[in-house]
Amino acid sequence: MVSEIMSLQHPLVKECVRLRNEKSARAESGKVLLIGGKMIRELSQRIELLTIFSTTPATHLRAKEHFLITEEILQKITGLPAPDGLAAIASIPTPQSLNGKNRILILDKIADPGNLGTLLRTALAMNWDGVIFTPGTVDPFNDKALRASKGAIFFLPYAHPSLEELAAIVKPLYIYLADLEGTPLSKATFQEPLAMILSNEGAGASAWSKAQKISIPMHNNVESLNVAISGAILLYSMSKP
């Protein structure tokens, strides 16, 4: 059954705005706002959506409830000047234990949500086993991160441990760290189970005393690459048999 929302002040509209803007609202409710028709249509085939908001009937999409809304309301919900007709609410997937995993990506204080989302999508595509977010890393359920990842976080096991918990998780792993001063990628060898650390774009990595540093050689006076591009190269190289 499809219901209508006609007011910008409707409680569900206000909830959507909070979910989009506030990490605390997402954490407290266990819900996340999804924006983008293509991502929502794809996710609806694989996970249960709680609520769908659309400007035209979209009853072919699976959800517990469906609301027909105006373009103006969708603009408020999404924060976009020209949304593509759909928004949705889903439950945030539960963090999982990554003990015993062979290939773990550690995102260490990554600040840019677009870069983080791209890295999550790449890790999923390269069949990595899970991802760890260190304290200080941007929320993967941030709107920009979600759109960049195309919803990859729903299918990639993840954890956001404390520093003490993180130390226990990585203790049995071979740890590799992307660093401009490291061993050139072409000369590096990798052993599993492993963890690959990609660090903050500006500040660099936290202290990882046992990590082996790996670099991507640069040419033509290029000093460095965007962390998402560097990460994609490393994740692909390290995923080959």
N, C-alpha and C positions, 0 to 999 in steps of 0.2 A: 504494500500500500504506500502511495506517495502522498506526503503532506506538504503544505506550503508554509514558507516563512516570508513575510512581507515587510517586516520591520527591522531596521538597522540596530534596534535596541533589544532584539530577541536574545534571551540568555544563551542560546547555542551560538549565536554570532559572536557574542562577547567571549564565550569559552574558546572559540576558534582563534580569535585574536590573541588571547592569552597563551594558548598552546604554540602559536607561531612565534610570539615575542619573548616568552619567559621559560627558561630552562626549569625553574622551580615549579611552574605549573605542569610541565610535562612530567617531572619527577613525582610530584604529589599525586597526579591523576593516573599515571601509567599510560597516558595516551599521547599521540603525536598527530599533528596536522599534516596531511599530504596534499601537495599542490602539483598539478600537471596531469592532463588527461592521459597521456601515454603511460606514465608511471602508474597511475591509479588503475587503468584498465589491465595492465600486466599484473599488478599485485592482486587484483580482485580474483584472478584465476588461481592464485597460489596461497593466499591468506584470507582470513575472514575480516572484512572491513566492518567497522562498527556503524559508521554513518557516511552517507554520500550526499553531497550538495551539488545540484546541477541546475543550469539555466534552462535546459530542455529535458524531458523525461529520459532517464537512463536506467530503466528497470532491467535491462539485460545484465547490469553489473550486480554482483552479489554483495549484499550488505544487510545488516540487521534493520536499518532504517534508511529512508530515502526522503530528502527534502528538495522540493522545487523552490528555487530562489531567483531573485532578480539579478541582473548584471551588476547593479550598484552594490548589492549585498555581497556578491562574490568578490568584487573589488576590495571591499572592506575585509573580508575573511582572508584573502590571499595577500593583500598589500600590493597587488600588481595593478597597473593602469589598464591592462588588456588581458585578463585571464582567459584561458581557453575553454571555459565552460564547466569545469569540474574541480571540486575539492573533496577531501574525505578525512575521516578520523579513523585511526587504527590503534590497536594496543601496541605498546612498545614491547618488543621481544625481550625475554628474560636473559640476563647475562648467564654465561655457562662456564663451567670449569674447563680450562685449557690444558690441564695436566695430561701428559701422554701424547700430545699433538706433535707432529713431526716438523711442521713449518708454521711458525707464528710471526706475524708482523707486529712490531711494536711502534706505535706512533707516539713520539715523545715530545709533548708540548707543541704539537702542530697547531698553529694559530689560525690559519686561513681555512674557512669551511669548504671553499671550492677545491682546494688542494686535498683536504682530507676526504671529501666525497669521491674525488677521482681515484685516490689511492685505494679506497674501499672497493670500488668497482673493479679496479685492476686486480686486487688480491682475489676477489671472487672469480674473475675470469681466468686467472692463472692457477686456480684450485688450491690456494693456500688454506690452511686448516683453521685459522682464527686470527683475531686481532686484539691487541691490548692497547688501551688508551691510558697513558700515564696521567697523573694529576696535572692539571694545567692545559690539557689538550681540549680543543673546542668540542662541544657536544655533537656527536654524530647524528643526532636527531634535530639539530639546527636546520631550519628550512633550506638554506643554501647548500649545506652539506648533503641533505637528503636528495635535493634535485640533482646535484653533481654526481651522486652515487647511483642515481636511478633506482633507489630503494635497495641497494646491495646489502645494507646492514641487516635486513630482514632474513637473509639467508647465509650470513657469515657469522659463525660463533664469535662472541666478543666478551671481554671482561674489562672492568676498570678497577683494578686492585689498588690497595694502598701500597706504599713503597715497600713495606715489610712483606706483604703478600706477593708483590712482584718479585722480590729477591728469591722467595721460595719457588716460584713458578719457573724462573730462568736458571736456577741452580744446576739442573741436569742438562741444560741445553748448550750447544755451541752458539756463541753470540757474535753477530757481525754488525758493524756500524758503518753507515755511509759517511765518508769523511774525505775531504779533498786531499788529505795527506796520507791516505791509505794505500794498500797494495792495489795496483791496477787490476781492474776486473778481469782482464784477459789472462792474468797470471794467478788469479785466486782459485783456490779449491774450497769446496764446501762440504761439511759433514752434517749429517742429521742425527738426532733431532736438532733443529736450529731455530734461532730467532733473528730476524733482521730488524735493525733499529733505524728508523727515519726520524730525523730530529727537526726541531724548530727552525723555520726558515732564516731567522735572523740571529737568534741567540746561540744556536748550536745545541749539541746534545748535553744531557745531564752526565754525571760521572758514571761511566761504565767500565770499570777497571779490567774486566776479563774479555772485553769485546775486541775482535779483530777488525781493524779498519779496512774498508774497501772503497776504492775510488773509481770514478769513471774518467778516463783520460780525456782531456780537452785539447782542441786544436784551434788554429786561426784566432788566437788571442781571446777565445771565450773562456771566462774565468769559472763560471758555474752554471748549473741548470736549475730550473724550477724544481722544487722537491717532488712534485707530482710526476714530472718527466723523469727525473733521476730514479724515483721509486719504481716507475713502470719498467725501466731498463733493468734494474736490479731484480725485481720480482720475476720478470720473465727469465732472466739469465739463471737465477737460482732455482727455478722450477723445472728446468730441463733435466732429463734423466742423466 
